[in-house]
C-alpha cells in the first residue's frame, strides 16, 4: 500500500481529468537534480509522472516538462513516443506542475545489453538502425501542420547556441581550456548556410530511449524537454558522437552508448547515410555537426565542473569532468579535421 504524499491529491486530479481512478505512486524511475520521474499504478493500468525536482529554486523549472507535454501532444501517432495523458500547471495539486504520460514497458540501455538480447554485434546494430530510422521520422514530422509552428526559433539556431555557451563559459572560467575558444571560433567561421529546419529532440542518444525488454529494437523515444524547432543535423551529430569507436581511449563520457563500442559495429557514416536517405537532407557538413555536438556538450557540462571547483557540488560525475571536458574538446577538434 503506497503512502506517498502525492497520492491523495494526485489521485483525485487524475480521476477527474484523465478518467483513471485509484492512482498511487509505485516507485521512482529517476530523480536527483534532473526531472523527477515516478511510476504510478491506477485501477486502469500504469502511468508515468514527470515533474521538476522538489528542491528546485527556479520558478521556470517546469518549462522543460511543459515543452515535453506540448511536443508529445503534437507528435502522437507520428513517432514512437509515450502518449501525453495529462498536463497540470496548478501547483496546488502536488506542489509543482507535472506531466502524465503512458507507461512504456521498455529498458534504457547504456553499456550492457539486456539479458534477453543475444550479446552480439547484430543486436547492437539493430538498435543503431532503429534509432537512426526513428530520428529520421522525428525530423520528417510536419511540424508546421501539427501546432508547432511557433515552437522555438529556428533563425540562426546554430550561431545562437555557439555564442550563448561561449559567453556563459567566458563569464565563469575555472581553468585554461584554449580549445574551447579556438573551436568556437572555428564553428562560427564554418556555419552551414541555409541548413534544414525541423523538429529537434535536443538530447537524442541511446540512454534517452527505451528498447524492448525481450528483443533488440526501439520501443519509445523519451525525455523531450529540450525539444525545439531547429537544425535536425544537430540531433544527428549528437547521436553519432557517442556511437561506435571513439577517437580517444577512454573517451569523454565513456559510459554513454558504450554498448556500441565493439568490433564490427555499423559505422557512424553508414548510419548518417541511412538518415540522409530517409530525410533527403545533405550530409556534406557532418564534420561541422560532430564538432558542434562535442564542443557544445563540453561547454555545457563545464558548468558542473565549475560548481565542483567552487565547492558547491561533489559527485563522481562532477569530479569526472576534470577529464571528460578536455576529452570532449579533443574529440571535437578531431571531428573538425574529419577524423571520425
N, C-alpha and C positions, 0 to 999 in steps of 0.2 A: 504493500500500500504506500503510495507516494505521499510525502508530507512537504513537498517543495512549496515555498512561499508564493510562487506564481499560481499554484493550482486553482484555487477558488475563483479569483477574478478572471484568470485566463480561461478557465472552463466556461464561465458564463458568457464571455465575449465570443469564444469560438462556437458555442452552441447557437448563439443568436446570429452571428454574422456569417458563419461558414456552414452551419447546419450539421455539425459533428459533435454530439454531446459526449460528456464523460471525459474530457481532456485532462491529462495529468502528465507531469514531467517524468519520463522514464530514466533518462541519463543524459549527460553532456556528451556531445560528439566532438566539440573542440571548445577552446576558451582562451584565457590568458589575455594578452594585450590585443589580440585580434578579436573580430566579432565573435560573440558567443553563439554557439550552435547547439540546440537541445533537441533530442528526440522525444516526441510526445506520443503517448498512447491515447486513443479515443475509442469509443464504443464502435466506431465505423472504420477503424484502421489507423495506422501511424501517420503522423505529420512531423515536419521539421520546423523549428522556430529559429529565426536568425535575429539577433539584436546586438547593439553595441555593448561593450564590456561595462560592467556595473560601475567600475571606478573611473570611467571616462570623465574628463573635465571639460571637454569641448561641447558646446551647445549645438554644434553641427555634426557631431559624431555619427548621427543616424543617416546622414545624407548618402553614404555609400550603400546602406541597406535599402534606402528609398530608390536609388538608381537601379539596384538589382530588381526591385519589385517592378519598376517601370519596364525594364528590358524583358523580364520573364513574361510579363503580361503581353508584350508585343510579339514575342517570337514563338509563342505557344503553337505547337504543331509544325513549326518550320525547322527546328533543330532539336537535338537531343538535350533536353534540359528539364529540371524539375518544373512541375506545374505551379504557377502562382495561385495560392489558395486564399490569401487574405493579407491586407496591409493595414496596420493600426498605427496612427500617428499620435493617438491620445496617450500621454504618459501616465494618465490616471489608472490604466489597467495593470501594468507591471512595473511602472516607474520610468519607462522609456519606450520609444516606438519599437515596433517589431514587425517582422515579415513571417508569414506562414507559407511553406511550400510542401509539395507532395514528397513523400519519402521514396527514395530510390534505393533498392536493395543492391548495393554495389560496394566495391572496395577501392580505397585510394592506394595507389602503388607508387613507391619511391625507389627503393633499392632491392626489393625482394619480390619475386613473383608469388602470387597466392598458391597455397598447397595444391589446389585442383588443376593448376596450369602445368603443362609439360615444361620443364626447365630447359627451354631450347631457344635458339635464335628465332625460329619461326613464331613462337609465342610473342616475343617482343616485337618482331616485325609486324605482326598483325595489329598490335596496339599502335605502333607508329603509323601504319597506314590508316587505321580507323581515326586516329586523332587528326591526321592531316586532311582526311576527307571531310571530317566534321568542321575543321577550321575553314575549309573551302565553302561549306554550306553556310556557316556563320557569315562569311564575307560576301556571299551572294544574296543574303536576306534583303528584300526590297524595303529598306529602312524608311524611305520617304512615304511609303504607302501603308505603313502599319503603326503610325503615330510617333515615329522617332525623328521626324523632320526637324525638330528643334532641340534634339537631344545631343548636347555637346556642340563644339565649334570646330569644324574641320579646317578652317582657314589657318594657314601657317602652322599646322599641327606639330610637325617635327621641330621647326625652329623654336616654337614656344616651349616645347619640352626641354630642348637643349639649353636655351638661355635661362629658363627657370631654375634648373638644377645647377647650372653653372653659377648662378647668382647665390643660391642657397649655400652651396659649399664655400664660396668665397667669403661669406659672412661669418662662418664658424669653422675656420680651419684648425685642425688639431695635429697635423703632421704634413710633411712635404710629400706631395703626390704630383710631381710635374706632369705625368701622363694625363691627369685629369683635365688640365687646361689645354695641353697640346692636342688631345683628341677632340675636345670640344671645338677648338679652332678648326681642326680638320673636318669635323662633321658639318660645321657651318659653311665651310668653303665648298663642300661636296653635296649640299642639299639637293635631293632629286627635284626636278621641276615638274609640276603638274602630275603629282602622283595620284593613284586612285583614292576614292573616298568610299568608306563603307562602315558597317558596324564593326567595332573593335572590342574584343573581350578585355584586353588590357593586362592579363596575367595568365596567359594560356600555356600551360605545360601539364605533364602527366599528373603531378600532385593535385592539380585543380580540376581533375576529372574523376569520375567513378567508373570502374570497369566491372564487368560481370564477375560474379563470385565463382562460377563453375567453368568458365571457358574464356579464352582470350578475346577481348572485344570491348568497345566503349559502350557504357550504359548511359552516361549523362555528363554534361559539362556543368560545373558548379562554380561558385564564387564569382559572381558577375558584378561586384560592387565597383570595379574600376572601368566598367564598360563605358564606351563613348562612341561618337562618330569621328573617325579619323582615317589614318592611312593603314589599311589592312596589312601591308607588308611589315609594319612594326610588330604585329602579332606573329607573323611568320618568323621574323628574325628572333623573337623571344623564344618561341618554341624550339627552333633549330639550335639555338646557342647551347642548350642543355642536352641535346641529343647526340648519342654516339661518342666516338673517341674525341678527346679534347686536346688542345694544344699544349697544356701544362699537365704535369703529374706531380702532386694531386692538383686538380683544377679547383677554381673558386667554387664554393657551394657544392662540394663534391657529391653530396647526398642526392641532389635533385636530379631525377631521371637517371640515377646511377645504374638502374636496371638495364639501361640501353647501352652501357659501355662494355661491349663484348665483341669478340672477333666475329666477322661475318654479318654484322648488323647492317640493315639498309642505311645507305648514306644520307647525309643531310641534303646533298644535291639531288639525289633521287626523290626524296620527299618533297623538296622545293619544286621540282619539275612536275610532280604529280599534282601539287597545289596549283601551279601555274596553268596546267592543262584544264583543271576544273574551273578556275576563275577567269581565265583569259587575261590575267594581269601579267605585265612584263617582269622578268626576273633579272634584268641587266644590272641592277644596283644592289645585289644581295650583299656584297662586301660592306656597303654603307649600312644596311639594315642590321647585319650581325654586329658590326662595330657599335652602332647605336644601342642595340639591346644590352651588350656587355657594359658599355660606358654608362648608360642610364641607371642600370641596376647598381653599379658601383657607386655612382653619385648619390643615389637614394640611401643605400644602406650605410654609407659612411656617416650618415647622421646618427645611426645607432652606435657606431664606434665612438663618435664624439661624446655621446651621453655616457658611454662606458669610461672614457678618459676623464670625464668630469665627475665621476663617482656617482652618477645618477642611476645607472643600471649595472648589474653584474650577473651575467649569464654565460653559459657556454657559447651560445650564439653570438653574443656581443664580443666576447673575448676572441672568438674565431675570426672576426672581421679584421683583426690585425694582419692576417694572411689573406683572407678571402678578397678584400677590396683590391689590393695590389694585383692579386692573381686575375681578377676580372678585368682590370685595366690592361694587363699584359695580353689577355685573350682578345680584348677589344683592338689592341694595336695589331695583333696577328691577323684579325679579320680584315682590318683596313688594308692590309697588304695582300689580301687574298689567300691567306693560309688558314683554310678551314675545310 
